[in-house]
Amino acid sequence: MADFFELAKLMARDALDREESCGGHFRAEHQTEEGEAKRDDENFAHVAAWEWTGSGSMQTRHKEELTFENVALSQRSYK
């Protein structure tokens, strides 16, 4: 059971660290004037993984920047 709580805390920390709205991750403070999710590709176009550093220690976040050659990143609209 403790493992599930640790995972839940890490998922919440990851969501709070992500200062944008993208896909299924929506934050009310990061939206367009029309109420759509507002992306921040300059700061969040990467893949992230958390490393467990031992009991009682904070996890370490590793990230790898993404580059897109054939696809242009764009603001999504559901209207």
N, C-alpha and C positions, 0 to 999 in steps of 0.2 A: 504494500500500500504506500509506503514511504516513497518508493520510486515514482509512482504516479503523481504524488504531490510535487516532487522535485521537477518532473517534466512539466507539470502545469505551471509552476512558478517560472520556469525558463521560457515557456511559450508566452506567458504574459509579459515578461521582461523584453522578449524579442519584439512583440507587438508594440509595446510602448516606445522602444528605441526607433522604430520605423516611423519617421516623420513624413508620411505620405499616405495617400490612398491609392490602392492598385488592385484590380481584380476583386477577389473576395475580401480583401483587407480594406475596410472603409473606416475612416476616422472623420467625424463631423467637422473637426477644425481644419481638415485638409480637403476642401471641396470647392468646386467652381461656383460661380454665382448662380448657375442653373441647378445646383445640387448634385452634380456629377462628381465622381472620384477625381481628385487632382493628383496627378503623377508628379514625381520628382526624379526623373531619370538621371539628372546630373549627379545626384548623391546616392541613388538606390538602384542603379543598373548593375547589379552584381548578384552572385550566388553566395550565401552565407552558411556557415556550419559552426556549431558550438562545440567546443572541446571540454569534456569533463576533466577537471584538474584535481580531483580528490575530494573526499568528504570534508565539508566545512569550508571549502574554497569556492570562490566565484568562478564560473565557467569563462573560458576565453572564446571570443568570437573571431573567426577567421573569415575573410571574404576574398572572392576572386572576381575581378571586374569582367563584365561581359562586353564583347564587341560585336556589332551587327554589321555585316557586309551586304546582305541581300534583303534586309527588312528594315524599314524605318519605324522607329518608336513613335507612337502617336497617342494623343488623348482619346480615351474610349468614351463613346456616348451611347446611351441606351434609349435615346429619344427618337 
